[in-house]
Amino acid sequence: METFDHVLSEEVFKLFGEMGYAGQVIYLTHHQYLCEVAKAVIPSVTIHELG
């Protein structure tokens, strides 16, 4: 998703949010800005940072 523009990334996270009602969604990234987009689109998102 790092090659998507901001608008497309938001749309994908909206889909992930909908998918979360049916099951667990796991998305791995090292791009901090995508975590910020996820938080903005899905306020109830849980983000785990690995050390």
Contacts in CASP RR format, 6 or more apart in sequence:
PFRMAT RR
TARGET T0000
AUTHOR 0000-0000-0000
METHOD contacts of the structure
MODEL  1
METFDHVLSEEVFKLFGEMGYAGQVIYLTHHQYLCEVAKAVIPSVTIHEL
G
1 9 0 8 1.000
1 12 0 8 1.000
1 27 0 8 1.000
1 29 0 8 1.000
1 34 0 8 1.000
2 29 0 8 1.000
2 31 0 8 1.000
2 34 0 8 1.000
4 12 0 8 1.000
6 37 0 8 1.000
9 34 0 8 1.000
9 37 0 8 1.000
10 37 0 8 1.000
10 40 0 8 1.000
10 41 0 8 1.000
13 37 0 8 1.000
13 38 0 8 1.000
13 41 0 8 1.000
13 42 0 8 1.000
14 41 0 8 1.000
14 42 0 8 1.000
16 25 0 8 1.000
16 27 0 8 1.000
16 38 0 8 1.000
16 42 0 8 1.000
17 25 0 8 1.000
17 41 0 8 1.000
17 42 0 8 1.000
17 45 0 8 1.000
19 25 0 8 1.000
27 38 0 8 1.000
29 35 0 8 1.000
35 47 0 8 1.000
38 45 0 8 1.000
38 47 0 8 1.000
39 45 0 8 1.000
39 47 0 8 1.000
END
